[in-house]
Amino acid sequence: MKSNLIYLIMALITGALIPIQASTNAAFSKSIGNPYITGLMVFIVGLVGMIIFALVSRVSMPTTQQLVSAPLYGYLGGLIVATYVVMITILVPRIGVGTAIGFIVTGQVLFAVIIDHFGLFNVAARAIDATRFVGVLLIVGGVYLVMKK
């Protein structure tokens, strides 16, 4: 656990960025009037940031063969994150940051457990046991309490 502490802290910080992004996307969309253009701007800024990061880090670019031989599902990430950016931008003004993120996190955990259980997308299989099942139920219960008025 101690050796993973830095990674756990990094994950916590990354998680904290998600509701910040949701709120800033919603505010940006409100000011320009379009969630799709908001998403486009998020990706343009992200692309510029990634180019700078790659240049500063001096990472080597993959070969065409490596890109062609990568599993097709590896390319879904772009579509998934685009869907997330647009949906969170639409959802936050309508149902609030807490409810939107609560449901998103619940969906993430549910499908993470399913992916682990079946070893989908070439991840190491980790069976659903009673402890993991109770954990999922607690998350669902927690989201219910967060969104309850």
C-alpha positions in Angstrom: 0.0 0.0 0.0 2.8 2.4 0.9 4.5 2.0 -2.5 1.2 2.8 -4.2 0.5 5.9 -2.0 1.7 8.4 -4.7 -0.5 6.7 -7.3 -3.5 6.8 -4.9 -2.9 10.5 -4.3 -2.5 11.1 -8.1 -5.8 9.3 -8.6 -7.5 11.4 -5.9 -6.3 14.6 -7.4 -7.3 13.5 -10.9 -10.8 12.7 -9.6 -11.0 16.1 -8.0 -10.4 17.7 -11.4 -13.5 16.0 -12.9 -16.1 18.1 -11.1 -13.9 21.2 -11.7 -14.0 20.4 -15.4 -17.7 19.7 -15.3 -18.3 23.1 -13.7 -16.0 25.0 -16.0 -17.4 23.3 -19.1 -20.9 24.2 -18.1 -19.9 27.9 -17.5 -18.1 28.1 -20.8 -21.1 26.5 -22.6 -23.5 28.9 -21.0 -21.4 31.9 -22.1 -21.1 30.7 -25.7 -24.4 28.9 -25.9 -23.3 25.5 -27.3 -22.1 22.3 -25.6 -20.7 20.9 -28.8 -18.5 23.9 -29.5 -17.5 23.8 -25.8 -16.4 20.2 -26.3 -14.5 21.2 -29.4 -12.7 24.0 -27.6 -11.8 21.6 -24.7 -10.2 19.2 -27.2 -8.3 22.0 -29.1 -6.8 23.2 -25.8 -6.2 19.6 -24.8 -4.4 18.9 -28.1 -2.2 21.9 -27.8 -1.4 20.9 -24.2 -0.6 17.3 -25.3 1.7 18.5 -28.1 3.6 20.7 -25.6 3.8 17.8 -23.1 5.1 15.4 -25.8 7.7 17.9 -27.0 8.9 18.8 -23.5 9.0 15.1 -22.5 10.7 14.2 -25.8 8.6 11.0 -26.1 9.2 9.0 -29.2 6.3 8.7 -31.6 4.9 5.3 -32.5 5.6 3.9 -35.9 2.8 3.5 -38.4 3.0 -0.2 -37.9 2.5 0.2 -34.2 -0.6 2.4 -34.7 -2.1 0.0 -37.3 -1.5 -3.1 -35.1 -3.0 -1.5 -32.0 -6.4 -3.0 -31.0 -9.3 -1.1 -32.6 -10.9 -0.7 -29.2 -7.9 1.3 -28.1 -9.1 4.1 -30.3 -12.5 4.2 -28.6 -11.0 6.4 -25.9 -11.3 9.5 -28.0 -14.9 8.9 -28.7 -15.6 8.1 -25.1 -14.0 11.2 -23.7 -15.7 13.3 -26.4 -19.0 11.9 -25.3 -18.2 12.5 -21.6 -17.2 16.2 -22.3 -20.4 17.0 -24.1 -22.6 15.0 -21.7 -21.2 16.5 -18.6 -21.5 20.0 -20.1 -25.2 19.3 -20.8 -25.9 17.5 -17.5 -24.4 19.9 -14.9 -26.8 22.8 -15.5 -29.8 20.5 -15.4 -29.1 18.1 -12.5 -26.1 19.7 -10.7 -22.5 18.7 -10.4 -22.9 16.3 -7.4 -25.7 14.3 -9.0 -24.0 14.2 -12.4 -20.7 13.2 -11.1 -22.3 10.7 -8.6 -24.1 8.9 -11.5 -21.0 9.0 -13.7 -18.8 7.6 -10.9 -21.4 4.9 -10.2 -21.4 4.0 -13.9 -17.6 3.9 -13.9 -17.5 1.6 -10.9 -20.2 -0.7 -12.1 -18.5 -1.2 -15.5 -15.0 -1.3 -14.0 -16.1 -4.3 -11.9 -17.7 -5.9 -14.9 -14.6 -5.3 -17.0 -12.4 -6.7 -14.2 -14.7 -9.7 -13.7 -14.6 -10.8 -17.4 -11.1 -9.6 -18.2 -12.4 -7.4 -21.0 -10.0 -5.3 -23.1 -7.1 -7.5 -22.1 -7.1 -6.5 -18.4 -6.3 -9.0 -15.7 -9.5 -10.7 -14.6 -10.6 -10.1 -11.0 -13.8 -11.9 -10.1 -16.7 -10.1 -8.5 -16.9 -11.4 -4.9 -19.1 -10.4 -2.0 -16.8 -7.6 -0.9 -16.8 -6.0 -4.3 -20.5 -6.4 -4.6 -21.1 -4.7 -1.3 -18.7 -1.9 -2.3 -20.8 -1.3 -5.4 -24.0 -1.2 -3.4 -22.4 1.3 -1.0 -21.5 3.5 -3.9 -25.1 3.4 -5.2 -26.4 4.1 -1.7 -23.9 7.0 -1.4 -25.0 8.5 -4.7 -28.6 8.2 -3.6 -27.8 10.1 -0.3 -25.8 12.8 -2.2 -28.7 13.5 -4.6 -31.5 13.3 -2.0 -33.0 16.7 -1.2 
